[in-house]
Amino acid sequence: MDSVLPILGLTLTLAGTLALFLLRQWRWVLVALAAQSLGAGLLALTIVALPIALVEIATGWLVAGILALTLRREGMGTIESSVIPPGILFRGLLALMVSIAAVALLPDVGGVLNNPPTLVSLGAINLIAFGLLGMGLNDQPLRAGVALVTTLQGFALAYLWSERSLLVIALLAAVHLTVALSVIYLHAVTRKSAEEEVRT
């Protein structure tokens, strides 16, 4: 069981980050965010106590829930008919390059992070890398916000090896929620500005 947990956590984390990067439909993006958060929590459970890992999972699910309510209120859940973005080949090649680079840099980055378990390091590196990549490729506030939350989950997972205080993790969770609320506000402002331009 001890060996299955980190493998399951890494699998969910990698599948979630890849799906967030490749898919377009919001319902699948939110499912991927929830799966990614569960994976990060399972990885965290291998190095910290259960309450801290549960905070990691709950924070990601809460962010996904907040985004789901926002999208439902604005009727955006069904706007995008294409599940896969037009540049799927480009994004797929980028994802492959990032994954190869993460594996290649694993020994060096593990040393910087004070040598956490290999699967935890790999999960944290992938979360950070795909989050940064997603922020660079998205121009919509909500999508950039999801990518930023992904990056923060990676930093939190890497940080847990050095600092296992529940208070610090709760503060990091507050940062996640602040990011989610901020991008919702930016999305509302951007949408309102676009509607006003159409009217004029």
PyMOL CGO cylinders between C-alpha atoms (Angstrom):
from pymol import cmd
from pymol.cgo import CYLINDER

trace = [
    CYLINDER, 0.00, 0.00, 0.00, 2.84, 2.40, 0.81, 0.3, 1, 1, 1, 1, 1, 1,
    CYLINDER, 2.84, 2.40, 0.81, 4.33, 1.93, -2.64, 0.3, 1, 1, 1, 1, 1, 1,
    CYLINDER, 4.33, 1.93, -2.64, 0.97, 2.15, -4.45, 0.3, 1, 1, 1, 1, 1, 1,
    CYLINDER, 0.97, 2.15, -4.45, 0.01, 5.52, -2.96, 0.3, 1, 1, 1, 1, 1, 1,
    CYLINDER, 0.01, 5.52, -2.96, 2.82, 7.65, -4.46, 0.3, 1, 1, 1, 1, 1, 1,
    CYLINDER, 2.82, 7.65, -4.46, 2.47, 5.92, -7.86, 0.3, 1, 1, 1, 1, 1, 1,
    CYLINDER, 2.47, 5.92, -7.86, -1.28, 6.58, -7.88, 0.3, 1, 1, 1, 1, 1, 1,
    CYLINDER, -1.28, 6.58, -7.88, -0.68, 10.17, -6.77, 0.3, 1, 1, 1, 1, 1, 1,
    CYLINDER, -0.68, 10.17, -6.77, 1.93, 10.78, -9.49, 0.3, 1, 1, 1, 1, 1, 1,
    CYLINDER, 1.93, 10.78, -9.49, -0.30, 9.18, -12.13, 0.3, 1, 1, 1, 1, 1, 1,
    CYLINDER, -0.30, 9.18, -12.13, -3.25, 11.41, -11.20, 0.3, 1, 1, 1, 1, 1, 1,
    CYLINDER, -3.25, 11.41, -11.20, -1.01, 14.47, -11.04, 0.3, 1, 1, 1, 1, 1, 1,
    CYLINDER, -1.01, 14.47, -11.04, 0.56, 13.86, -14.46, 0.3, 1, 1, 1, 1, 1, 1,
    CYLINDER, 0.56, 13.86, -14.46, -2.78, 12.98, -16.08, 0.3, 1, 1, 1, 1, 1, 1,
    CYLINDER, -2.78, 12.98, -16.08, -4.40, 16.08, -14.58, 0.3, 1, 1, 1, 1, 1, 1,
    CYLINDER, -4.40, 16.08, -14.58, -1.66, 18.48, -15.66, 0.3, 1, 1, 1, 1, 1, 1,
    CYLINDER, -1.66, 18.48, -15.66, -1.58, 17.03, -19.16, 0.3, 1, 1, 1, 1, 1, 1,
    CYLINDER, -1.58, 17.03, -19.16, -5.38, 17.23, -19.48, 0.3, 1, 1, 1, 1, 1, 1,
    CYLINDER, -5.38, 17.23, -19.48, -5.39, 20.83, -18.21, 0.3, 1, 1, 1, 1, 1, 1,
    CYLINDER, -5.39, 20.83, -18.21, -2.79, 21.71, -20.81, 0.3, 1, 1, 1, 1, 1, 1,
    CYLINDER, -2.79, 21.71, -20.81, -4.44, 19.95, -23.76, 0.3, 1, 1, 1, 1, 1, 1,
    CYLINDER, -4.44, 19.95, -23.76, -8.22, 20.10, -23.28, 0.3, 1, 1, 1, 1, 1, 1,
    CYLINDER, -8.22, 20.10, -23.28, -10.57, 23.01, -23.96, 0.3, 1, 1, 1, 1, 1, 1,
    CYLINDER, -10.57, 23.01, -23.96, -14.03, 22.19, -22.61, 0.3, 1, 1, 1, 1, 1, 1,
    CYLINDER, -14.03, 22.19, -22.61, -14.41, 23.67, -19.16, 0.3, 1, 1, 1, 1, 1, 1,
    CYLINDER, -14.41, 23.67, -19.16, -16.15, 20.66, -17.63, 0.3, 1, 1, 1, 1, 1, 1,
    CYLINDER, -16.15, 20.66, -17.63, -13.12, 18.50, -18.49, 0.3, 1, 1, 1, 1, 1, 1,
    CYLINDER, -13.12, 18.50, -18.49, -10.71, 21.20, -17.36, 0.3, 1, 1, 1, 1, 1, 1,
    CYLINDER, -10.71, 21.20, -17.36, -12.37, 21.28, -13.94, 0.3, 1, 1, 1, 1, 1, 1,
    CYLINDER, -12.37, 21.28, -13.94, -12.41, 17.48, -13.70, 0.3, 1, 1, 1, 1, 1, 1,
    CYLINDER, -12.41, 17.48, -13.70, -8.69, 17.51, -14.58, 0.3, 1, 1, 1, 1, 1, 1,
    CYLINDER, -8.69, 17.51, -14.58, -8.02, 20.15, -11.89, 0.3, 1, 1, 1, 1, 1, 1,
    CYLINDER, -8.02, 20.15, -11.89, -9.84, 18.02, -9.31, 0.3, 1, 1, 1, 1, 1, 1,
    CYLINDER, -9.84, 18.02, -9.31, -7.89, 14.90, -10.35, 0.3, 1, 1, 1, 1, 1, 1,
    CYLINDER, -7.89, 14.90, -10.35, -4.62, 16.84, -10.27, 0.3, 1, 1, 1, 1, 1, 1,
    CYLINDER, -4.62, 16.84, -10.27, -5.41, 18.13, -6.77, 0.3, 1, 1, 1, 1, 1, 1,
    CYLINDER, -5.41, 18.13, -6.77, -6.21, 14.62, -5.57, 0.3, 1, 1, 1, 1, 1, 1,
    CYLINDER, -6.21, 14.62, -5.57, -2.92, 13.38, -7.03, 0.3, 1, 1, 1, 1, 1, 1,
    CYLINDER, -2.92, 13.38, -7.03, -0.95, 16.18, -5.37, 0.3, 1, 1, 1, 1, 1, 1,
    CYLINDER, -0.95, 16.18, -5.37, -2.67, 15.37, -2.07, 0.3, 1, 1, 1, 1, 1, 1,
    CYLINDER, -2.67, 15.37, -2.07, -1.82, 11.68, -2.37, 0.3, 1, 1, 1, 1, 1, 1,
    CYLINDER, -1.82, 11.68, -2.37, 1.81, 12.55, -3.10, 0.3, 1, 1, 1, 1, 1, 1,
    CYLINDER, 1.81, 12.55, -3.10, 1.81, 14.90, -0.11, 0.3, 1, 1, 1, 1, 1, 1,
    CYLINDER, 1.81, 14.90, -0.11, 0.41, 12.10, 2.05, 0.3, 1, 1, 1, 1, 1, 1,
    CYLINDER, 0.41, 12.10, 2.05, 3.64, 10.15, 1.52, 0.3, 1, 1, 1, 1, 1, 1,
    CYLINDER, 3.64, 10.15, 1.52, 5.66, 12.87, 3.28, 0.3, 1, 1, 1, 1, 1, 1,
    CYLINDER, 5.66, 12.87, 3.28, 3.23, 14.65, 5.67, 0.3, 1, 1, 1, 1, 1, 1,
    CYLINDER, 3.23, 14.65, 5.67, 0.39, 13.87, 8.04, 0.3, 1, 1, 1, 1, 1, 1,
    CYLINDER, 0.39, 13.87, 8.04, -3.13, 13.21, 6.77, 0.3, 1, 1, 1, 1, 1, 1,
    CYLINDER, -3.13, 13.21, 6.77, -4.66, 16.62, 7.79, 0.3, 1, 1, 1, 1, 1, 1,
    CYLINDER, -4.66, 16.62, 7.79, -2.05, 18.51, 5.75, 0.3, 1, 1, 1, 1, 1, 1,
    CYLINDER, -2.05, 18.51, 5.75, -2.61, 16.29, 2.70, 0.3, 1, 1, 1, 1, 1, 1,
    CYLINDER, -2.61, 16.29, 2.70, -6.37, 16.78, 3.05, 0.3, 1, 1, 1, 1, 1, 1,
    CYLINDER, -6.37, 16.78, 3.05, -5.89, 20.56, 3.04, 0.3, 1, 1, 1, 1, 1, 1,
    CYLINDER, -5.89, 20.56, 3.04, -4.04, 20.21, -0.28, 0.3, 1, 1, 1, 1, 1, 1,
    CYLINDER, -4.04, 20.21, -0.28, -6.85, 18.16, -1.79, 0.3, 1, 1, 1, 1, 1, 1,
    CYLINDER, -6.85, 18.16, -1.79, -9.65, 20.32, -0.39, 0.3, 1, 1, 1, 1, 1, 1,
    CYLINDER, -9.65, 20.32, -0.39, -8.03, 23.54, -1.62, 0.3, 1, 1, 1, 1, 1, 1,
    CYLINDER, -8.03, 23.54, -1.62, -7.82, 22.29, -5.21, 0.3, 1, 1, 1, 1, 1, 1,
    CYLINDER, -7.82, 22.29, -5.21, -11.39, 21.02, -5.11, 0.3, 1, 1, 1, 1, 1, 1,
    CYLINDER, -11.39, 21.02, -5.11, -12.59, 24.32, -3.63, 0.3, 1, 1, 1, 1, 1, 1,
    CYLINDER, -12.59, 24.32, -3.63, -10.89, 26.26, -6.44, 0.3, 1, 1, 1, 1, 1, 1,
    CYLINDER, -10.89, 26.26, -6.44, -12.49, 23.94, -9.00, 0.3, 1, 1, 1, 1, 1, 1,
    CYLINDER, -12.49, 23.94, -9.00, -15.88, 24.44, -7.33, 0.3, 1, 1, 1, 1, 1, 1,
    CYLINDER, -15.88, 24.44, -7.33, -15.54, 28.24, -7.33, 0.3, 1, 1, 1, 1, 1, 1,
    CYLINDER, -15.54, 28.24, -7.33, -14.64, 28.22, -11.03, 0.3, 1, 1, 1, 1, 1, 1,
    CYLINDER, -14.64, 28.22, -11.03, -17.51, 25.83, -11.80, 0.3, 1, 1, 1, 1, 1, 1,
    CYLINDER, -17.51, 25.83, -11.80, -20.02, 28.14, -10.09, 0.3, 1, 1, 1, 1, 1, 1,
    CYLINDER, -20.02, 28.14, -10.09, -18.66, 31.14, -11.99, 0.3, 1, 1, 1, 1, 1, 1,
    CYLINDER, -18.66, 31.14, -11.99, -18.82, 29.36, -15.34, 0.3, 1, 1, 1, 1, 1, 1,
    CYLINDER, -18.82, 29.36, -15.34, -22.31, 28.05, -14.68, 0.3, 1, 1, 1, 1, 1, 1,
    CYLINDER, -22.31, 28.05, -14.68, -23.57, 31.49, -13.68, 0.3, 1, 1, 1, 1, 1, 1,
    CYLINDER, -23.57, 31.49, -13.68, -22.24, 32.95, -16.91, 0.3, 1, 1, 1, 1, 1, 1,
    CYLINDER, -22.24, 32.95, -16.91, -23.36, 30.03, -19.07, 0.3, 1, 1, 1, 1, 1, 1,
    CYLINDER, -23.36, 30.03, -19.07, -19.83, 29.31, -20.27, 0.3, 1, 1, 1, 1, 1, 1,
    CYLINDER, -19.83, 29.31, -20.27, -19.78, 25.59, -19.55, 0.3, 1, 1, 1, 1, 1, 1,
    CYLINDER, -19.78, 25.59, -19.55, -21.13, 24.66, -22.97, 0.3, 1, 1, 1, 1, 1, 1,
    CYLINDER, -21.13, 24.66, -22.97, -19.81, 27.49, -25.14, 0.3, 1, 1, 1, 1, 1, 1,
    CYLINDER, -19.81, 27.49, -25.14, -16.73, 25.69, -26.38, 0.3, 1, 1, 1, 1, 1, 1,
    CYLINDER, -16.73, 25.69, -26.38, -17.79, 22.82, -28.60, 0.3, 1, 1, 1, 1, 1, 1,
    CYLINDER, -17.79, 22.82, -28.60, -14.24, 21.67, -29.31, 0.3, 1, 1, 1, 1, 1, 1,
    CYLINDER, -14.24, 21.67, -29.31, -12.78, 19.52, -26.57, 0.3, 1, 1, 1, 1, 1, 1,
    CYLINDER, -12.78, 19.52, -26.57, -9.28, 19.63, -28.01, 0.3, 1, 1, 1, 1, 1, 1,
    CYLINDER, -9.28, 19.63, -28.01, -7.66, 22.96, -28.99, 0.3, 1, 1, 1, 1, 1, 1,
    CYLINDER, -7.66, 22.96, -28.99, -6.73, 23.63, -32.63, 0.3, 1, 1, 1, 1, 1, 1,
    CYLINDER, -6.73, 23.63, -32.63, -2.98, 23.58, -31.89, 0.3, 1, 1, 1, 1, 1, 1,
    CYLINDER, -2.98, 23.58, -31.89, -3.06, 20.10, -30.36, 0.3, 1, 1, 1, 1, 1, 1,
    CYLINDER, -3.06, 20.10, -30.36, 0.10, 18.95, -32.18, 0.3, 1, 1, 1, 1, 1, 1,
    CYLINDER, 0.10, 18.95, -32.18, 2.06, 21.99, -30.99, 0.3, 1, 1, 1, 1, 1, 1,
    CYLINDER, 2.06, 21.99, -30.99, 0.82, 21.59, -27.42, 0.3, 1, 1, 1, 1, 1, 1,
    CYLINDER, 0.82, 21.59, -27.42, 1.51, 17.86, -27.50, 0.3, 1, 1, 1, 1, 1, 1,
    CYLINDER, 1.51, 17.86, -27.50, 5.12, 18.42, -28.59, 0.3, 1, 1, 1, 1, 1, 1,
    CYLINDER, 5.12, 18.42, -28.59, 5.56, 21.07, -25.89, 0.3, 1, 1, 1, 1, 1, 1,
    CYLINDER, 5.56, 21.07, -25.89, 4.16, 18.69, -23.28, 0.3, 1, 1, 1, 1, 1, 1,
    CYLINDER, 4.16, 18.69, -23.28, 6.57, 15.96, -24.42, 0.3, 1, 1, 1, 1, 1, 1,
    CYLINDER, 6.57, 15.96, -24.42, 9.55, 18.34, -24.26, 0.3, 1, 1, 1, 1, 1, 1,
    CYLINDER, 9.55, 18.34, -24.26, 8.58, 19.56, -20.79, 0.3, 1, 1, 1, 1, 1, 1,
    CYLINDER, 8.58, 19.56, -20.79, 8.16, 16.00, -19.51, 0.3, 1, 1, 1, 1, 1, 1,
    CYLINDER, 8.16, 16.00, -19.51, 11.57, 14.95, -20.89, 0.3, 1, 1, 1, 1, 1, 1,
    CYLINDER, 11.57, 14.95, -20.89, 13.19, 18.06, -19.39, 0.3, 1, 1, 1, 1, 1, 1,
    CYLINDER, 13.19, 18.06, -19.39, 11.55, 17.35, -16.01, 0.3, 1, 1, 1, 1, 1, 1,
    CYLINDER, 11.55, 17.35, -16.01, 12.95, 13.81, -15.93, 0.3, 1, 1, 1, 1, 1, 1,
    CYLINDER, 12.95, 13.81, -15.93, 16.39, 15.03, -17.05, 0.3, 1, 1, 1, 1, 1, 1,
    CYLINDER, 16.39, 15.03, -17.05, 16.50, 17.77, -14.40, 0.3, 1, 1, 1, 1, 1, 1,
    CYLINDER, 16.50, 17.77, -14.40, 15.17, 15.55, -11.63, 0.3, 1, 1, 1, 1, 1, 1,
    CYLINDER, 15.17, 15.55, -11.63, 18.52, 14.82, -9.91, 0.3, 1, 1, 1, 1, 1, 1,
    CYLINDER, 18.52, 14.82, -9.91, 19.58, 18.49, -9.87, 0.3, 1, 1, 1, 1, 1, 1,
    CYLINDER, 19.58, 18.49, -9.87, 16.21, 19.83, -8.76, 0.3, 1, 1, 1, 1, 1, 1,
    CYLINDER, 16.21, 19.83, -8.76, 15.92, 17.12, -6.12, 0.3, 1, 1, 1, 1, 1, 1,
    CYLINDER, 15.92, 17.12, -6.12, 19.15, 18.38, -4.57, 0.3, 1, 1, 1, 1, 1, 1,
    CYLINDER, 19.15, 18.38, -4.57, 17.83, 21.94, -4.53, 0.3, 1, 1, 1, 1, 1, 1,
    CYLINDER, 17.83, 21.94, -4.53, 14.63, 20.76, -2.81, 0.3, 1, 1, 1, 1, 1, 1,
    CYLINDER, 14.63, 20.76, -2.81, 16.64, 18.98, -0.08, 0.3, 1, 1, 1, 1, 1, 1,
    CYLINDER, 16.64, 18.98, -0.08, 16.21, 15.54, -1.71, 0.3, 1, 1, 1, 1, 1, 1,
    CYLINDER, 16.21, 15.54, -1.71, 12.54, 14.65, -1.27, 0.3, 1, 1, 1, 1, 1, 1,
    CYLINDER, 12.54, 14.65, -1.27, 11.33, 11.25, -2.56, 0.3, 1, 1, 1, 1, 1, 1,
    CYLINDER, 11.33, 11.25, -2.56, 11.77, 10.92, -6.32, 0.3, 1, 1, 1, 1, 1, 1,
    CYLINDER, 11.77, 10.92, -6.32, 8.06, 10.69, -7.14, 0.3, 1, 1, 1, 1, 1, 1,
    CYLINDER, 8.06, 10.69, -7.14, 7.29, 13.77, -5.04, 0.3, 1, 1, 1, 1, 1, 1,
    CYLINDER, 7.29, 13.77, -5.04, 10.04, 15.72, -6.83, 0.3, 1, 1, 1, 1, 1, 1,
    CYLINDER, 10.04, 15.72, -6.83, 8.79, 14.59, -10.24, 0.3, 1, 1, 1, 1, 1, 1,
    CYLINDER, 8.79, 14.59, -10.24, 5.22, 15.56, -9.38, 0.3, 1, 1, 1, 1, 1, 1,
    CYLINDER, 5.22, 15.56, -9.38, 6.27, 18.98, -8.10, 0.3, 1, 1, 1, 1, 1, 1,
    CYLINDER, 6.27, 18.98, -8.10, 8.48, 19.68, -11.14, 0.3, 1, 1, 1, 1, 1, 1,
    CYLINDER, 8.48, 19.68, -11.14, 5.71, 18.72, -13.57, 0.3, 1, 1, 1, 1, 1, 1,
    CYLINDER, 5.71, 18.72, -13.57, 3.13, 20.84, -11.77, 0.3, 1, 1, 1, 1, 1, 1,
    CYLINDER, 3.13, 20.84, -11.77, 5.42, 23.88, -11.81, 0.3, 1, 1, 1, 1, 1, 1,
    CYLINDER, 5.42, 23.88, -11.81, 6.55, 23.38, -15.41, 0.3, 1, 1, 1, 1, 1, 1,
    CYLINDER, 6.55, 23.38, -15.41, 3.10, 22.78, -16.89, 0.3, 1, 1, 1, 1, 1, 1,
    CYLINDER, 3.10, 22.78, -16.89, 1.64, 25.61, -14.83, 0.3, 1, 1, 1, 1, 1, 1,
    CYLINDER, 1.64, 25.61, -14.83, 4.22, 28.09, -16.11, 0.3, 1, 1, 1, 1, 1, 1,
    CYLINDER, 4.22, 28.09, -16.11, 3.75, 26.82, -19.64, 0.3, 1, 1, 1, 1, 1, 1,
    CYLINDER, 3.75, 26.82, -19.64, -0.02, 27.19, -19.35, 0.3, 1, 1, 1, 1, 1, 1,
    CYLINDER, -0.02, 27.19, -19.35, 0.32, 30.77, -18.08, 0.3, 1, 1, 1, 1, 1, 1,
    CYLINDER, 0.32, 30.77, -18.08, 2.48, 31.61, -21.08, 0.3, 1, 1, 1, 1, 1, 1,
    CYLINDER, 2.48, 31.61, -21.08, 0.08, 30.15, -23.64, 0.3, 1, 1, 1, 1, 1, 1,
    CYLINDER, 0.08, 30.15, -23.64, -3.28, 31.34, -22.30, 0.3, 1, 1, 1, 1, 1, 1,
    CYLINDER, -3.28, 31.34, -22.30, -4.72, 34.82, -22.74, 0.3, 1, 1, 1, 1, 1, 1,
    CYLINDER, -4.72, 34.82, -22.74, -7.98, 34.22, -20.87, 0.3, 1, 1, 1, 1, 1, 1,
    CYLINDER, -7.98, 34.22, -20.87, -7.88, 35.18, -17.19, 0.3, 1, 1, 1, 1, 1, 1,
    CYLINDER, -7.88, 35.18, -17.19, -9.65, 32.03, -16.00, 0.3, 1, 1, 1, 1, 1, 1,
    CYLINDER, -9.65, 32.03, -16.00, -7.35, 29.68, -17.93, 0.3, 1, 1, 1, 1, 1, 1,
    CYLINDER, -7.35, 29.68, -17.93, -4.27, 31.60, -16.80, 0.3, 1, 1, 1, 1, 1, 1,
    CYLINDER, -4.27, 31.60, -16.80, -5.62, 31.39, -13.24, 0.3, 1, 1, 1, 1, 1, 1,
    CYLINDER, -5.62, 31.39, -13.24, -5.96, 27.61, -13.46, 0.3, 1, 1, 1, 1, 1, 1,
    CYLINDER, -5.96, 27.61, -13.46, -2.37, 27.45, -14.72, 0.3, 1, 1, 1, 1, 1, 1,
    CYLINDER, -2.37, 27.45, -14.72, -1.22, 29.66, -11.84, 0.3, 1, 1, 1, 1, 1, 1,
    CYLINDER, -1.22, 29.66, -11.84, -3.01, 27.41, -9.33, 0.3, 1, 1, 1, 1, 1, 1,
    CYLINDER, -3.01, 27.41, -9.33, -1.22, 24.44, -10.92, 0.3, 1, 1, 1, 1, 1, 1,
    CYLINDER, -1.22, 24.44, -10.92, 2.13, 26.18, -10.44, 0.3, 1, 1, 1, 1, 1, 1,
    CYLINDER, 2.13, 26.18, -10.44, 1.30, 27.00, -6.82, 0.3, 1, 1, 1, 1, 1, 1,
    CYLINDER, 1.30, 27.00, -6.82, 0.34, 23.37, -6.17, 0.3, 1, 1, 1, 1, 1, 1,
    CYLINDER, 0.34, 23.37, -6.17, 3.78, 22.36, -7.42, 0.3, 1, 1, 1, 1, 1, 1,
    CYLINDER, 3.78, 22.36, -7.42, 5.52, 24.86, -5.15, 0.3, 1, 1, 1, 1, 1, 1,
    CYLINDER, 5.52, 24.86, -5.15, 3.40, 23.75, -2.19, 0.3, 1, 1, 1, 1, 1, 1,
    CYLINDER, 3.40, 23.75, -2.19, 4.24, 20.10, -2.84, 0.3, 1, 1, 1, 1, 1, 1,
    CYLINDER, 4.24, 20.10, -2.84, 7.96, 20.90, -3.04, 0.3, 1, 1, 1, 1, 1, 1,
    CYLINDER, 7.96, 20.90, -3.04, 7.76, 23.09, 0.07, 0.3, 1, 1, 1, 1, 1, 1,
    CYLINDER, 7.76, 23.09, 0.07, 6.07, 20.40, 2.16, 0.3, 1, 1, 1, 1, 1, 1,
    CYLINDER, 6.07, 20.40, 2.16, 9.31, 18.43, 2.33, 0.3, 1, 1, 1, 1, 1, 1,
    CYLINDER, 9.31, 18.43, 2.33, 11.01, 21.31, 4.18, 0.3, 1, 1, 1, 1, 1, 1,
    CYLINDER, 11.01, 21.31, 4.18, 8.11, 22.82, 6.13, 0.3, 1, 1, 1, 1, 1, 1,
    CYLINDER, 8.11, 22.82, 6.13, 5.29, 20.63, 7.43, 0.3, 1, 1, 1, 1, 1, 1,
    CYLINDER, 5.29, 20.63, 7.43, 3.42, 23.16, 9.54, 0.3, 1, 1, 1, 1, 1, 1,
    CYLINDER, 3.42, 23.16, 9.54, -0.36, 23.10, 9.13, 0.3, 1, 1, 1, 1, 1, 1,
    CYLINDER, -0.36, 23.10, 9.13, -0.45, 26.89, 9.57, 0.3, 1, 1, 1, 1, 1, 1,
    CYLINDER, -0.45, 26.89, 9.57, 1.91, 27.45, 6.64, 0.3, 1, 1, 1, 1, 1, 1,
    CYLINDER, 1.91, 27.45, 6.64, -0.10, 25.05, 4.48, 0.3, 1, 1, 1, 1, 1, 1,
    CYLINDER, -0.10, 25.05, 4.48, -3.30, 26.87, 5.45, 0.3, 1, 1, 1, 1, 1, 1,
    CYLINDER, -3.30, 26.87, 5.45, -1.69, 30.16, 4.38, 0.3, 1, 1, 1, 1, 1, 1,
    CYLINDER, -1.69, 30.16, 4.38, -0.70, 28.60, 1.06, 0.3, 1, 1, 1, 1, 1, 1,
    CYLINDER, -0.70, 28.60, 1.06, -4.30, 27.41, 0.67, 0.3, 1, 1, 1, 1, 1, 1,
    CYLINDER, -4.30, 27.41, 0.67, -5.46, 30.99, 1.28, 0.3, 1, 1, 1, 1, 1, 1,
    CYLINDER, -5.46, 30.99, 1.28, -3.13, 32.11, -1.54, 0.3, 1, 1, 1, 1, 1, 1,
    CYLINDER, -3.13, 32.11, -1.54, -4.73, 29.52, -3.86, 0.3, 1, 1, 1, 1, 1, 1,
    CYLINDER, -4.73, 29.52, -3.86, -8.20, 30.81, -3.05, 0.3, 1, 1, 1, 1, 1, 1,
    CYLINDER, -8.20, 30.81, -3.05, -7.09, 34.44, -3.44, 0.3, 1, 1, 1, 1, 1, 1,
    CYLINDER, -7.09, 34.44, -3.44, -5.73, 33.64, -6.90, 0.3, 1, 1, 1, 1, 1, 1,
    CYLINDER, -5.73, 33.64, -6.90, -9.02, 31.96, -7.86, 0.3, 1, 1, 1, 1, 1, 1,
    CYLINDER, -9.02, 31.96, -7.86, -11.09, 34.94, -6.69, 0.3, 1, 1, 1, 1, 1, 1,
    CYLINDER, -11.09, 34.94, -6.69, -8.72, 37.40, -8.37, 0.3, 1, 1, 1, 1, 1, 1,
    CYLINDER, -8.72, 37.40, -8.37, -8.91, 35.71, -11.77, 0.3, 1, 1, 1, 1, 1, 1,
    CYLINDER, -8.91, 35.71, -11.77, -12.70, 35.55, -11.49, 0.3, 1, 1, 1, 1, 1, 1,
    CYLINDER, -12.70, 35.55, -11.49, -12.72, 39.31, -10.90, 0.3, 1, 1, 1, 1, 1, 1,
    CYLINDER, -12.72, 39.31, -10.90, -10.34, 39.89, -13.82, 0.3, 1, 1, 1, 1, 1, 1,
    CYLINDER, -10.34, 39.89, -13.82, -12.50, 37.67, -16.01, 0.3, 1, 1, 1, 1, 1, 1,
    CYLINDER, -12.50, 37.67, -16.01, -15.61, 39.67, -15.09, 0.3, 1, 1, 1, 1, 1, 1,
    CYLINDER, -15.61, 39.67, -15.09, -13.86, 42.98, -15.81, 0.3, 1, 1, 1, 1, 1, 1,
    CYLINDER, -13.86, 42.98, -15.81, -12.50, 41.71, -19.15, 0.3, 1, 1, 1, 1, 1, 1,
    CYLINDER, -12.50, 41.71, -19.15, -15.89, 40.35, -20.17, 0.3, 1, 1, 1, 1, 1, 1,
    CYLINDER, -15.89, 40.35, -20.17, -17.68, 43.57, -19.23, 0.3, 1, 1, 1, 1, 1, 1,
    CYLINDER, -17.68, 43.57, -19.23, -15.12, 45.63, -21.17, 0.3, 1, 1, 1, 1, 1, 1,
    CYLINDER, -15.12, 45.63, -21.17, -15.56, 43.42, -24.24, 0.3, 1, 1, 1, 1, 1, 1,
    CYLINDER, -15.56, 43.42, -24.24, -19.36, 43.75, -24.05, 0.3, 1, 1, 1, 1, 1, 1,
    CYLINDER, -19.36, 43.75, -24.05, -19.09, 47.54, -23.82, 0.3, 1, 1, 1, 1, 1, 1,
    CYLINDER, -19.09, 47.54, -23.82, -16.83, 47.63, -26.88, 0.3, 1, 1, 1, 1, 1, 1,
    CYLINDER, -16.83, 47.63, -26.88, -19.37, 45.59, -28.85, 0.3, 1, 1, 1, 1, 1, 1,
    CYLINDER, -19.37, 45.59, -28.85, -22.16, 47.98, -27.90, 0.3, 1, 1, 1, 1, 1, 1,
    CYLINDER, -22.16, 47.98, -27.90, -20.14, 51.04, -29.02, 0.3, 1, 1, 1, 1, 1, 1,
]
cmd.load_cgo(trace, "trace")
